[in-house]
């Protein structure tokens, strides 16, 4: 117990220290006040843990922020808290949802679980975005590879084998990277949510006050914010969902599956990488095969550019043409390099 109390005391002290560094770097007065208040709340909880240590006849050790916390503080000083939101979330700092934007007139504050954090629910859009970019990566990578090998004067069979190898290696690499990334993110989120669950059980009043401060920082009258937070925290499981969203910026039900993310990444990359190989799979050879590959790749890049404009909000036609130009330049460069290397090696 004493070890847990000492670790919890150190965590709260370090959180308070970081909150103050964030507050000092925050240009917005209301946001700065929020982080200063959260620093005070963390100090208060550290005091509770210090009392627990005293009851066990164990003195609280001297506090010094960890090396990781010091590095994060330096980054916050240089880049600002908004740019370091994900890093601060990993340090389990609360109140980061203030960077989601203010509460505007006509937008009711949540009073039930179904309303809380609804603006964060973008699972389908996020997956679609990842799929589109995965297809784009596979298309560009393998088209450039195929054009380079074809430019070197290789036989259609060698071009096909090389393209299939590029497809498999690229798709497997993307899948492995996505698996590791999503699994690491999920483990971090689950750890933070578990800590939040323990704190709700032990300090419900303090958690309610922190949530009220966050709502107040986003434009809600403090008295009303306190009423809302007390209502929400009356149901512990709902309270966990609320606090995960509003304090940590997490959506518990949207923690993706590592295997699902890996499979989606593999399929998206493989689909894009297959397009440049279609003429060679159909038996085309020579200049004809290269021309068809360039045409198919260009048409697919145009379509991908149109799809990407849905996420960027930019002009659709301009974005599509830009994708074609970028992909065309990459393909032409690798074709010419392949031709030059082929001439030297032959």
N, C-alpha and C positions, 0 to 999 in steps of 0.2 A: 504493500500500500504506500509506503513512504517513497518508493521509487516512482510510482505513478503520480503521487502528489508533487514530487519534485519536478518531474517532467512536465506536468500540467502547469506548475508555477512558472517554469522557464518559458513554456510556450506562450502564456499570457503576457509575461514581461516582454518577450521579444515582439509579440503582436503590438503591444502598446508602443514600443520603440519605433516599429515600422509605421504604425499609424501616424505618429508625429512627423516622421520623415515625409510621408505622403502628404500630410497636411501642409507642411512647409513648402512643398513643391507644387501644391495645387493653386492655380490662379483664381479659381472660382470661389468666392467668399462662402457661399452656402455649402459647397462640397468640402471646403477646408474646415468649416465648423463641424460637419458631420464626422470627419475623420478624427478631429480633436476630441469629440464626444465619445467616439468608439475607442480612442486611446484611453480615456477615462474609465470606460466600462471594462476594458481589458485589465487596467490596473486594479479595479475593484475586484475582479474575479481572481487576479493574482493574489490579492489580499486574503481571499477566502482560502486559497490553497496554502498560503503561508500560515494561516491559523491552523489548518489541518496538520501541517508539519509540526507546528508547536505542540499540538495535542499528542502527537506521536513522539514528542521530545526530540525532534530533529530540526535543526536550524536550516532556514533557507540559505542556499549558497550565494556567493556573490554573482551578480548578473553581468554577463557580457554577451552582446549579440554574436550569433554565429557568423562564420565567414560568409556563408551563403546569404544571410540577412544583410551583411555589410555590402556585398556585391550588388544585391537587389536595390539597396538604398542609393548606391552610387548611380545605378542605371536610372532610378526614378528621378534623381537630381538632374541628370543629363537629358533624359528623354521625356520626362513627365509621367504622371500616373496613368493617364489614359492609354498611352502606348504600351504600358507594362501590365495591362489588365490580366492577361493570362498568367503572367509570372506571379503577380500579387495573389491571384486566386490559388495558385499552387502553394503559396505561403499561408493559405487559409485566412486571408484578410477578407473582411466583410464590406458591404456597402458598395461593391463595384457595379451594381446595377444602376447607380446614379449616372453612369456613362451611357446608359441606354437611351437617355433623353429625358426631358422634363415631362411632368404630367400636364397636359394642356387642357384648356377649357373644353368641356363637352366630353372628356374622357374620364369615366368614372373609375375611381380607385377600386381594386378588387375587394369583394366582401365574401367571396366563396372560393373554394379551391378551383372550380372550373374556370374562374376568371383570372386567377393569379398567374402571371407570366405567360398568358396566352400568346402575347406577341412574340415569345421566344420559340414557339412551336413551329419549326420549319424543317422537319425531318425529310419530308418528300422533296422539298426544294433543294436541301443540302445534298441528298443522295443523287438527285438529277444533275446538279451542278458537278459533283464528283465524277459521275458517269460521262458527262460531256467532255470534261477536261481529260479523263482517262482515254477516251477515244481519240482526242486530239493528240495526246502524247504518243500513243501507239502509231497513229497515222504518220506524224512527222518523223518519228524515229525510224520506222521501217521504210518509209518512202525514201528518205535520205540514204539509208543503207543500200536499198535496192538500186537506186540511181547511181550510187558510187560504184557498186560491183558491176553493174551493166556498162557504165562508162569505161571501166577498165578492159572491156572486151571479153568478159567472161561468158561462158556458154549459158544458155537459158537454164539448163539443169543446175549449174553451180549458183546462178542467181536465185533460183527457187530454194535450193537447200540453204543458202546463206540467209535468205529472207525468213524461212521457217525457223532457223536457229535464232535469228534476231527476235522473231515473234515470241518464241518460247522463253528465251532468256529475259527479254524485257518484261513480259507478262508475269513471270515467276518472281523477278526482282521487285516489280511493283506490288505484287500480292504480299510478298514477305515484308516489305517496308510498311505497307498499310496494316498488316496484322500486328506488327510490333508497335506501331504508332497508336492504333486504336486500343490495343490491350493495355499499354502503358497509361493512356489517358483514362481508360475505364477504371484501372486500379487506383489511380490518383483520385478520381471522382468518388469511388466507393469508399475510400479511406476518409475523405473529407465529409461525406454524408454520414458515415458511422460516427465520426467525432461530433457532428452536429446533433445526431440523435442522442448521444450521451449528454450533451450540454442542455438540450431541451428538458431531459429528465431531471437534471441536477439544478439548473438555473432557469426555470421557465420565465420568471419575471424579468431577469436581465435580458433574455433572448427577445421577449416581447418589446422591451424598451429599445433594443438595437434595431428591431424591425421598424418600430415607429419613427426612429430617427432617420432611417433610410427613406421612408415615405415622405417625411417632412422635408428632407433635402431635395426631394423631387417635386416639391410644390404643394404638398398637402398641409393644411393646418395641423399643428402638433397635437392638439387635443383630439381631433378627429382621427389622426394617425394612430394615437394610442388606443382609441376605442376599437379601430379596425384590427390592430395587431392583437389585442386581447381576445377579440372574437375568434380570430384565426387560430391562435395558439391554444384555444380551449379544446381543440381536437388534435392530439399529439401527432398522428400520422399525417394529417393535413398540414400541421405546422411544419413538419419536416420538409414536405414538398415546397411550402411557401419559403422557408428560410433557405433552402438549397437554391431556389430561383433568385430570390431577392438579395440575399447576403453573398452567396457564392457565385451567382450567375450560372447555375447548373440546372439542367432539366433531367431529373432522375430517370424518367421513362424513355429518354432519348439517348441513353448510354448505348452506343451501337455494339453489335456483335463483332469481335475481331475476325472470326471466320467468315461472317457475312461480308464484312468490308473487304477482306482479302479476296473472296470469290468475285465480288463485284468489280474490284480493281483489275483482277486477272482477265475477266470477260471483256471489260471495256477496252483495255489495252489490246487484247487479242483481236477484238473486232476491228479496231482502227488499223492495226498492223496487217490485217488480212487484205485490206483494200488494195494496196500496191502489188500484192501477189496474184490478184485475180487473173490478169492476162497470161501470166506464166503458168498458172494452174490450168488455164483453158488451152494451153498449147501454143500460144503466140510466141513469136521469136523476133529477134533483131529490132530494127527501128520501129516496126509496128508495135511490138510489145512495150517498148519504152514510151512511145507516144500514147498508147492506151493507158499505161500506168500514170503518166503525167496528167492526162485528162481526168481519169477517175479520182486521182488525188486532189486535183484542183477543185472538182465538183464537190467532193466530200468536205474539203476545207471551207468552201463557200457555205455549205450547209452548217458546219460546226460554228463558223463565224456568226451566222444568223442566230444559232442557239445560244451562243455565249452572250450575245447582246441582250438576251432576256435577263441575264444576271447582272450585267454591267450598267444597263440603262442607256447605253450609247446608241448612236444611229446604227440601225441594223445593217443596211447596205454597206456603209463605210466600214463597219467592223468585219463584215464578210469579205470584202475586197482586201482589207488589210491582212486577214488570215491567208488569203490566196497568195498575196505578194510575199509574205514572210515564208510560207511553205515553198513557194516557187523559187525564191532566192536560195533557200537551204538546199533544195533538190538540185538546182542548177550548179551550185557551188560544189556539192559532192560529186556530181556527174563529171564536171570538168577536172576536179582533183583525181577522180578515179581514172579518167582518160589519160591524164598526165602520168600518173603512177604506172598505168598499164603500158604506156609507151616506153617508159624507162625500164620496167622490169622485163618487157619482152625484147 
